[in-house]
Amino acid sequence: MSATEQPPVLFLSHGAPPLADNEQWTGELAGWSGRFEKPKDILMISAHWENAPVTLSATRHQQELYYDFWGFPEHYYDVRYDAPLAPELADEVARLAGQHGHHVAREEHRGLDHGAYVPLKEMFPDADVPVVQMSMPTLDPEGLFDLGRSLAPLRDRGTLIVGSGFTTHNMSWFNPAAGADQAPPAASAEFDAWAAEAMAGGDVDSILDFMHKAPAAAEAHPRTEHWAPLYIALGAAAEAGGVNTRSEIDGFWFGMSKRSWSLT
């Protein structure tokens, strides 16, 4: 596969299980996946799996989805997404990461968590693309960026690398009574505008140092796990010498920015 045929690298805001009820957002995700060729397989990095060393989800036997949420109506626990396993991709992840000093473990009893299957169900509803999920071994920006750089060659084999987080993520803003279309808090809007500009300019240094460079960073991300998958995505895209980005989805959901990007 030539460089011009490589899949993009994605960073997407993944929402929660009720994303499936939001026709606008599901339509945006479906439209996005239609703008590039269906990948050979998918490597998902979700904000909801932190584990050291780097760990990969099941590759031997199909596992149940990991319903890592509580208090939702029962039908959200009945969702299925039985994508094929991706043992060859897992082996290649282990090989490439290992060359850069990252030990890779396997968790054969772990299925995909909601940060993986919720957006994938909208983007690839036929569940016909093999998927493996990878943990984040740290939240250190430089460490995750380096891990992403090690995985850049996956794109040459047609692998879609997806960082799944949220452009702003502060659950204290979540107010069901106000509805999903509530106006975002100033901190969320300010951070979103900064992120859009920094990504458009390919300003990797500022993005990695966002706690010191972005407005309202500590409010937008009281904990950084939902921003951290972007570091891996940036590393995977930057390996070619630069980062070109395209904002694919914008807007807010319960006050949180759902902005999402393609990186090439």
Stockholm file with secondary structure:
# STOCKHOLM 1.0

chainA/1-264         MSATEQPPVLFLSHGAPPLADNEQWTGELAGWSGRFEKPKDILMISAHWENAPVTLSATRHQQELYYDFWGFPEHYYDVRYDAPLAPELADEVARLAGQHGHHVAREEHRGLDHGAYVPLKEMFPDADVPVVQMSMPTLDPEGLFDLGRSLAPLRDRGTLIVGSGFTTHNMSWFNPAAGADQAPPAASAEFDAWAAEAMAGGDVDSILDFMHKAPAAAEAHPRTEHWAPLYIALGAAAEAGGVNTRSEIDGFWFGMSKRSWSLT
#=GR chainA/1-264 SS CCGGGCCCEEEEECCCGGGGGCHHHHHHHHHHHTTSCCCSEEEEEEEEEECSSEEECCSSSCCCCBCCCCSCCGGGGSCCCCCCCCHHHHHHHHHHHHHTTCCEEECTTCCCBHHHHHHHHHHSTTCCSCEEEEEESCCCHHHHHHHHHHHGGGGGGTEEEEEEECSSCCGGGCCGGGCTTCCCCHHHHHHHHHHHHHHHTTCHHHHHTHHHHSTTHHHHCSSGGGTTHHHHHHHHHHTTSCCCEEEEECCEETTEECCEEEEC
#=GC SS_cons         CCGGGCCCEEEEECCCGGGGGCHHHHHHHHHHHTTSCCCSEEEEEEEEEECSSEEECCSSSCCCCBCCCCSCCGGGGSCCCCCCCCHHHHHHHHHHHHHTTCCEEECTTCCCBHHHHHHHHHHSTTCCSCEEEEEESCCCHHHHHHHHHHHGGGGGGTEEEEEEECSSCCGGGCCGGGCTTCCCCHHHHHHHHHHHHHHHTTCHHHHHTHHHHSTTHHHHCSSGGGTTHHHHHHHHHHTTSCCCEEEEECCEETTEECCEEEEC
//
